[in-house]
Amino acid sequence: MSVITGLGVIAPNGLGVKEFWEATLSGRSGIAELDRFDTSGYPARLAGLVRELDSAEYLPGRLLPQTDVSTRLALVAAQWALEDAEVDPAELADYDMGVVTANASGGFEFTHREFNKLWAHGPEHVSVYESFAWFYAVNTGQISIRHGMRGPSSALVAEQAGGLDALGHAARTIRGGVPLVVGGGVDSAFDPWGWLSHLAGGRVSVDLDPATAYRPFDANAAGYIPGEGGAMCIVESAESARARGVQGYGEIAGYAATFDPHPDTGAPPGLRRAAALALADAGIEPGDVDVVFADAAGVPELDDAEALALRELFGIRGVPVTAPKALTGRLLSGGAVLDVVAALMSIQESVIPPTFGTATVPGDYGIDLVTGEPRPVPVRTALVLARGRWGFNAATVIQALGDRS
Amino acid sequence: MHGRLNRRVAITGMGVRAPGSLGKDAFWELLSAGRTATRRITFFDPSPYRSQVAAEVDFDATSEGLSPREIRRMDRATQFAVVCAREALSDSGLAGISPHRTGISLGSAVAAATSLEREYLVLSDSGKRWTMSPDQLTPQMFDYMVPSVMAAEVAWAAGAEGPVAMVSDGCTSGLDSVGHGAALIREGSADVVVAGAADTPITPIVVASFDAIRATTTYNDVPDQASRPFDGTRNGFVLAEGAAMFVLEELTAARRRGAHIYAEVGGFATRCNAYHMTGLKTDGREMAEAIRVALDQARVNGDAVDYINAHGSGTKQNDRHETAAFKRSLGEHAYRTPVSSIKSMVGHSLGAIGSVEIAASLLAMENQAVPPTANLRSADPECDLDYVPVQAREHHVDTVLTVGSGFGGFQSAMVLTRAAA
């Protein structure tokens, strides 16, 4: 059994789990105008931005020149998660700790600078750090080195679904006999080239009003807002947590991943199947689920497809559904991990955070979307869903501790 | 999570695109002849760069059967992966797959690097602009930044609708992706997984980034002899491109259908050195631990290893590090076991090479011979194992240990065994 015993959150609407959760319940948004360069020539200008985090305050100076902003955020998130779990890495055997991160865009801003140096000034100007600040395994490697973690480690790429895959693989690693794994995802790519690359995907909202730009499941949904940040979790075997005398927030009770049929086939997507497989993996029925944290694409046809999957699995308005990511934007590999954090906090505090911004859910969606105000209700089991561009589906069941015999 | 299975995993198909060879027969022919495929870079003018040598693949997408639409849409590394996946499926003889029970595990270290650089030059007006205009933006730019589309393309090529993963562990991606695929079958999440890796990093930014840390060779005058793993005169690795994909199946199902089984994935393990993003300690401790665990999983005694397919990148620190790791894990048996590095012939294709080396290992088992370490004339005195210099050798090969080591501190080991009838 894999227990989550520590959370390190770097979200556009809050640093640390406490601030993030307060913002999630009160509706404080992290979506604002991207002001890191002149965006006037771009059709979309809003992003979920992590502000007021000075990495230099948390990281040794030598790490700053060799890391992209995304890696600094990942390192701080991992440090906070370890502190939250009261882990002292020096007290565990080094092979007993692994690192599994999801990554989607690598050290993109860093590498943009190096491309610029190469082509504007010549090869001899390229940084000695470029070869490892850019690639997708960088966060796993840097976290492993910083905390002396020598156990099985990996990095996974699956766009927005990657965060759940990383936690699922962390749980797999725990099953394989490793007591503790740092698992999660963090991304950031808001330099001019990164921003253009987000826009190239074609689904970014061009609405310039932060209150309405990303309204998943709304009748007027018109795209999503990209965000940065994410979260790291300490995933631990029940035995390890018990031996350290920590309680933990909840359990990763089930996980599954599927892939959609080729778009040309017209066959139904695989999200419902991923959800059903995750429930089966947890050994529970749809009726046991108290809340669904939706993928919430914010694109009408994708919202429609997710609503259909939920109706098929749970019945019409069969389960409360929510999307707190309306306040952060979609964070690539970090988004689904933030949803897992929110699910754990829902379990802790018996309240479902609402989907702020969404006002009118089309009736034919047939989903009970929690909107407006937090809904106080006991939560013992949450289902978290995520979809990655081109067909990745992942589903994770998070349960209260002590729920299973 | 409740009951998980512990099933055995067979490799029943392979497709490989390596420098100097297209397909497994040509690949083995190159390896067993000890021929090198390293040459002066032809993809761009390498003269401004410190290292001007690479192992390129003469890959023609059209004659590889890709449609014009696929060629337009896919990055070069994705093209390699898709071609190899199709070939592996055909080689496996699988008559049809069950989509829901079929998964993908694709490895790549730098993924769409080639396309990123091409688009960068367009969008920045050859580096003149920091802030870019959306005018010349291609829709694929998102997928070059977020390259999980590579795994998606392989899934479409295979018709897979089970778990699809892109494993990006730097230079161990090629071993780790196959290890990950095997884990999916072992635990019961899939019955068939198309697994392997592709990387096409021969592009100026990658060349410059390795120049900056002097990791690549400067034998620019003798490109065909530039990759010299374990030799006292080696001075860095030779950058390469390539791909290899495999069909992994649950062992009893593979036997039931009478499939040709190249090998069983007996064991796989990965560890991190938690030391340095690019540096290695000389003791080989973490790689030795990965080897020990992989052997243990395979229920193979170290003495049973017939051949070690080394990482053998041709950097001084690597060659000494892994020599120490072999001694530490296998003891005296390390001295009795042939060890070779095919990077001497096909270079170091970053995330792909681990899979290319699995292909070489399977072919060594098929042919009962071990490929040589080309260009090995006079070994570094601190590298005192049997590195099979220059000439391939007939050898009884039932059990292969293949290892990888990469930036970020990743150390991986896989044990391939002959699946007894």
HADDOCK unambig.tbl for C-alpha pairs under 7 A between the chains (distance, minus, plus):
assign (segid A and resid 1 and name CA) (segid B and resid 1 and name CA) 6.56 0.50 0.50
assign (segid A and resid 41 and name CA) (segid B and resid 133 and name CA) 6.98 0.50 0.50
assign (segid A and resid 42 and name CA) (segid B and resid 134 and name CA) 6.88 0.50 0.50
assign (segid A and resid 104 and name CA) (segid B and resid 146 and name CA) 5.06 0.50 0.50
assign (segid A and resid 105 and name CA) (segid B and resid 145 and name CA) 5.43 0.50 0.50
assign (segid A and resid 105 and name CA) (segid B and resid 146 and name CA) 5.14 0.50 0.50
assign (segid A and resid 115 and name CA) (segid B and resid 205 and name CA) 6.48 0.50 0.50
assign (segid A and resid 116 and name CA) (segid B and resid 127 and name CA) 5.32 0.50 0.50
assign (segid A and resid 119 and name CA) (segid B and resid 126 and name CA) 6.37 0.50 0.50
assign (segid A and resid 119 and name CA) (segid B and resid 127 and name CA) 4.92 0.50 0.50
assign (segid A and resid 120 and name CA) (segid B and resid 127 and name CA) 5.08 0.50 0.50
assign (segid A and resid 120 and name CA) (segid B and resid 128 and name CA) 6.23 0.50 0.50
assign (segid A and resid 123 and name CA) (segid B and resid 49 and name CA) 6.65 0.50 0.50
assign (segid A and resid 123 and name CA) (segid B and resid 208 and name CA) 5.46 0.50 0.50
assign (segid A and resid 124 and name CA) (segid B and resid 212 and name CA) 6.99 0.50 0.50
assign (segid A and resid 126 and name CA) (segid B and resid 208 and name CA) 6.50 0.50 0.50
assign (segid A and resid 126 and name CA) (segid B and resid 209 and name CA) 6.33 0.50 0.50
assign (segid A and resid 126 and name CA) (segid B and resid 212 and name CA) 6.51 0.50 0.50
assign (segid A and resid 127 and name CA) (segid B and resid 209 and name CA) 6.96 0.50 0.50
assign (segid A and resid 127 and name CA) (segid B and resid 212 and name CA) 6.48 0.50 0.50
assign (segid A and resid 128 and name CA) (segid B and resid 209 and name CA) 6.69 0.50 0.50
assign (segid A and resid 128 and name CA) (segid B and resid 212 and name CA) 4.95 0.50 0.50
assign (segid A and resid 128 and name CA) (segid B and resid 213 and name CA) 5.45 0.50 0.50
assign (segid A and resid 130 and name CA) (segid B and resid 209 and name CA) 5.55 0.50 0.50
assign (segid A and resid 131 and name CA) (segid B and resid 209 and name CA) 5.07 0.50 0.50
assign (segid A and resid 131 and name CA) (segid B and resid 210 and name CA) 6.31 0.50 0.50
assign (segid A and resid 132 and name CA) (segid B and resid 277 and name CA) 6.87 0.50 0.50
assign (segid A and resid 132 and name CA) (segid B and resid 407 and name CA) 6.71 0.50 0.50
assign (segid A and resid 135 and name CA) (segid B and resid 109 and name CA) 6.56 0.50 0.50
assign (segid A and resid 135 and name CA) (segid B and resid 110 and name CA) 5.94 0.50 0.50
assign (segid A and resid 135 and name CA) (segid B and resid 170 and name CA) 6.94 0.50 0.50
assign (segid A and resid 136 and name CA) (segid B and resid 168 and name CA) 5.96 0.50 0.50
assign (segid A and resid 137 and name CA) (segid B and resid 168 and name CA) 5.94 0.50 0.50
assign (segid A and resid 137 and name CA) (segid B and resid 169 and name CA) 5.02 0.50 0.50
assign (segid A and resid 137 and name CA) (segid B and resid 170 and name CA) 5.93 0.50 0.50
assign (segid A and resid 137 and name CA) (segid B and resid 408 and name CA) 6.97 0.50 0.50
assign (segid A and resid 138 and name CA) (segid B and resid 408 and name CA) 6.42 0.50 0.50
assign (segid A and resid 141 and name CA) (segid B and resid 277 and name CA) 6.67 0.50 0.50
assign (segid A and resid 141 and name CA) (segid B and resid 408 and name CA) 4.12 0.50 0.50
assign (segid A and resid 141 and name CA) (segid B and resid 409 and name CA) 6.35 0.50 0.50
assign (segid A and resid 142 and name CA) (segid B and resid 408 and name CA) 6.80 0.50 0.50
assign (segid A and resid 144 and name CA) (segid B and resid 274 and name CA) 5.20 0.50 0.50
assign (segid A and resid 145 and name CA) (segid B and resid 274 and name CA) 3.77 0.50 0.50
assign (segid A and resid 145 and name CA) (segid B and resid 275 and name CA) 5.45 0.50 0.50
assign (segid A and resid 145 and name CA) (segid B and resid 276 and name CA) 6.49 0.50 0.50
assign (segid A and resid 148 and name CA) (segid B and resid 274 and name CA) 5.10 0.50 0.50
assign (segid A and resid 149 and name CA) (segid B and resid 274 and name CA) 5.90 0.50 0.50
assign (segid A and resid 150 and name CA) (segid B and resid 271 and name CA) 5.56 0.50 0.50
assign (segid A and resid 150 and name CA) (segid B and resid 272 and name CA) 4.36 0.50 0.50
assign (segid A and resid 150 and name CA) (segid B and resid 273 and name CA) 5.57 0.50 0.50
assign (segid A and resid 150 and name CA) (segid B and resid 274 and name CA) 5.71 0.50 0.50
assign (segid A and resid 151 and name CA) (segid B and resid 271 and name CA) 5.07 0.50 0.50
assign (segid A and resid 151 and name CA) (segid B and resid 272 and name CA) 6.12 0.50 0.50
assign (segid A and resid 152 and name CA) (segid B and resid 270 and name CA) 5.11 0.50 0.50
assign (segid A and resid 152 and name CA) (segid B and resid 271 and name CA) 4.79 0.50 0.50
assign (segid A and resid 152 and name CA) (segid B and resid 272 and name CA) 6.83 0.50 0.50
assign (segid A and resid 153 and name CA) (segid B and resid 270 and name CA) 6.87 0.50 0.50
assign (segid A and resid 153 and name CA) (segid B and resid 271 and name CA) 6.57 0.50 0.50
assign (segid A and resid 153 and name CA) (segid B and resid 272 and name CA) 6.82 0.50 0.50
assign (segid A and resid 154 and name CA) (segid B and resid 169 and name CA) 5.82 0.50 0.50
assign (segid A and resid 155 and name CA) (segid B and resid 167 and name CA) 5.95 0.50 0.50
assign (segid A and resid 155 and name CA) (segid B and resid 168 and name CA) 5.36 0.50 0.50
assign (segid A and resid 155 and name CA) (segid B and resid 169 and name CA) 5.54 0.50 0.50
assign (segid A and resid 156 and name CA) (segid B and resid 165 and name CA) 6.94 0.50 0.50
assign (segid A and resid 156 and name CA) (segid B and resid 166 and name CA) 5.60 0.50 0.50
assign (segid A and resid 156 and name CA) (segid B and resid 167 and name CA) 4.77 0.50 0.50
assign (segid A and resid 156 and name CA) (segid B and resid 168 and name CA) 5.78 0.50 0.50
assign (segid A and resid 157 and name CA) (segid B and resid 148 and name CA) 5.62 0.50 0.50
assign (segid A and resid 157 and name CA) (segid B and resid 166 and name CA) 5.19 0.50 0.50
assign (segid A and resid 157 and name CA) (segid B and resid 167 and name CA) 6.50 0.50 0.50
assign (segid A and resid 157 and name CA) (segid B and resid 168 and name CA) 6.88 0.50 0.50
assign (segid A and resid 158 and name CA) (segid B and resid 148 and name CA) 5.17 0.50 0.50
assign (segid A and resid 158 and name CA) (segid B and resid 165 and name CA) 6.81 0.50 0.50
assign (segid A and resid 158 and name CA) (segid B and resid 166 and name CA) 6.58 0.50 0.50
assign (segid A and resid 159 and name CA) (segid B and resid 146 and name CA) 6.42 0.50 0.50
assign (segid A and resid 159 and name CA) (segid B and resid 148 and name CA) 6.37 0.50 0.50
assign (segid A and resid 192 and name CA) (segid B and resid 131 and name CA) 5.30 0.50 0.50
assign (segid A and resid 192 and name CA) (segid B and resid 132 and name CA) 6.24 0.50 0.50
assign (segid A and resid 193 and name CA) (segid B and resid 132 and name CA) 6.61 0.50 0.50
assign (segid A and resid 196 and name CA) (segid B and resid 134 and name CA) 6.62 0.50 0.50
assign (segid A and resid 197 and name CA) (segid B and resid 141 and name CA) 5.30 0.50 0.50
assign (segid A and resid 197 and name CA) (segid B and resid 142 and name CA) 4.61 0.50 0.50
assign (segid A and resid 197 and name CA) (segid B and resid 145 and name CA) 6.68 0.50 0.50
assign (segid A and resid 198 and name CA) (segid B and resid 142 and name CA) 5.78 0.50 0.50
assign (segid A and resid 200 and name CA) (segid B and resid 137 and name CA) 6.75 0.50 0.50
assign (segid A and resid 200 and name CA) (segid B and resid 138 and name CA) 6.60 0.50 0.50
assign (segid A and resid 200 and name CA) (segid B and resid 139 and name CA) 4.68 0.50 0.50
assign (segid A and resid 200 and name CA) (segid B and resid 140 and name CA) 6.88 0.50 0.50
assign (segid A and resid 200 and name CA) (segid B and resid 141 and name CA) 5.84 0.50 0.50
assign (segid A and resid 200 and name CA) (segid B and resid 142 and name CA) 5.35 0.50 0.50
assign (segid A and resid 201 and name CA) (segid B and resid 139 and name CA) 6.07 0.50 0.50
assign (segid A and resid 201 and name CA) (segid B and resid 142 and name CA) 5.23 0.50 0.50
assign (segid A and resid 253 and name CA) (segid B and resid 1 and name CA) 5.08 0.50 0.50
assign (segid A and resid 254 and name CA) (segid B and resid 1 and name CA) 5.22 0.50 0.50
assign (segid A and resid 257 and name CA) (segid B and resid 162 and name CA) 6.87 0.50 0.50
assign (segid A and resid 257 and name CA) (segid B and resid 163 and name CA) 4.84 0.50 0.50
assign (segid A and resid 258 and name CA) (segid B and resid 161 and name CA) 5.78 0.50 0.50
assign (segid A and resid 258 and name CA) (segid B and resid 162 and name CA) 4.57 0.50 0.50
assign (segid A and resid 258 and name CA) (segid B and resid 163 and name CA) 4.64 0.50 0.50
assign (segid A and resid 258 and name CA) (segid B and resid 164 and name CA) 6.72 0.50 0.50
assign (segid A and resid 259 and name CA) (segid B and resid 161 and name CA) 4.36 0.50 0.50
assign (segid A and resid 259 and name CA) (segid B and resid 162 and name CA) 5.62 0.50 0.50
assign (segid A and resid 259 and name CA) (segid B and resid 163 and name CA) 6.29 0.50 0.50
assign (segid A and resid 259 and name CA) (segid B and resid 164 and name CA) 6.32 0.50 0.50
assign (segid A and resid 260 and name CA) (segid B and resid 161 and name CA) 5.81 0.50 0.50
assign (segid A and resid 261 and name CA) (segid B and resid 161 and name CA) 6.10 0.50 0.50
assign (segid A and resid 262 and name CA) (segid B and resid 156 and name CA) 5.90 0.50 0.50
assign (segid A and resid 281 and name CA) (segid B and resid 1 and name CA) 5.54 0.50 0.50
assign (segid A and resid 281 and name CA) (segid B and resid 2 and name CA) 6.27 0.50 0.50
assign (segid A and resid 282 and name CA) (segid B and resid 1 and name CA) 5.03 0.50 0.50
assign (segid A and resid 282 and name CA) (segid B and resid 2 and name CA) 6.48 0.50 0.50
assign (segid A and resid 283 and name CA) (segid B and resid 2 and name CA) 6.89 0.50 0.50
assign (segid A and resid 390 and name CA) (segid B and resid 149 and name CA) 6.64 0.50 0.50
assign (segid A and resid 390 and name CA) (segid B and resid 152 and name CA) 6.41 0.50 0.50
